Amino acid sequence: MGVDSENIKFQKLPASKVLSIYHKGSYDEIGEAYAFIMKYAEENGYKVAGLSRESYIDGIWNKENVEDWLTEVQLPIE
């Protein structure tokens, strides 16, 4: 767990089944990961079972180069 900030809040969530994808790079381009995972879910018959979430693995706090930032996008499914 990290330390909450004005923009980022940390939570423990109950276990759930998810589709996930890693996005490497700027948050400005994270929409591409969301588009991919939503299309994948639709094309493969998965039913979305909640709001998506992001797990920030590497970012401005530990990587100087934006190209090294790593975020996991998770989409809960049934």
Sequence and secondary structure as in RCSB ss.txt:
>XXXX:A:sequence
MGVDSENIKFQKLPASKVLSIYHKGSYDEIGEAYAFIMKYAEENGYKVAGLSRESYIDGIWNKENVEDWLTEVQL
PIE
>XXXX:A:secstr
     SS          EEEEEEES GGGTHHHHHHHHHHHHHTT  B S  EEEEEE TTT SSGGG EEEEEE
EB 
